[in-house]
Amino acid sequence: MAVLIFLGIALGAYFCGGLNGAILSSRIVYKNDVRLHGSNNAGLTNFYRTYGSRAIFLVILIDVIKTALPVVVGGMLLESHLAFGTVAERLIIGRTWGGMFAMIGHAYPCLYKFKGGKAVLSGGTVALFLDLRVFAFVAVVFVLAVAITRYVSLGSVLAGLMFPVAFLVFRLGLWATLMAVCCGAFVIYRHRGNVLRLLKGEERKVSFGRKRREASDGS
């Protein structure tokens, strides 16, 4: 029974995650496709640099809802049906499991030929609805890194590194921490091209408050 529930959460989370906010918003608001511009990435940063801030709220709203739903439902289902661990541990495992597959769906959506974003906004949403302490821990790292360097990609990579660290700091359990390692590694993997550009000094910095037509990062 538990195996079927795990599988059901994974499939549902994947398809929810595949509803890309940047792609849907670019089509609804601009009758266009964000993937035709900048870095060709279906992420928040490329959307912002391509279209400006006008429809950013819609992108964020779609991506938050489609990620939060699997996190919340996953936690509720496994809290009730897992046969081991405390109630709090089962809840965290379910939330992390649902969030992990929502991130995969966001990055590799079958609806869009497996070409999606880089799972940063999705990862942040997972942290927010999983544990506020984890979210605060990771958000501070991300915001400080971007504010100081203006490299969204660097902030994203550091946030990915800190995600499992937060699980260890707040003692959220072995199984959930192992899944958090996978989530963090996934975000870093999705930014592998950005990491190479950072090392070469070729990565573009984000420009706050201005409309840009090019981008090299994603959400």
Secondary structure, DSSP 8 states (H G I E B T S, - for coil): -HHHHHHHHHHHHHHHHTS-HHHHHHHHHHSS-GGGSTT---SHHHHHHHH-STTHHHHHHHHHHHHHHHHHHHHHHHHHH-SSS-HHHHHHHHHHHHHHHHHHHHHS-GGGTT----SHHHHHHHHHHH-HHHHHHHHHHHHHHHHHH--HHHHHHHHHHHHHHHHHHTT--HHHHHHHHHHHHHHHHHTHHHHHHHHHT------TTS--S--S---
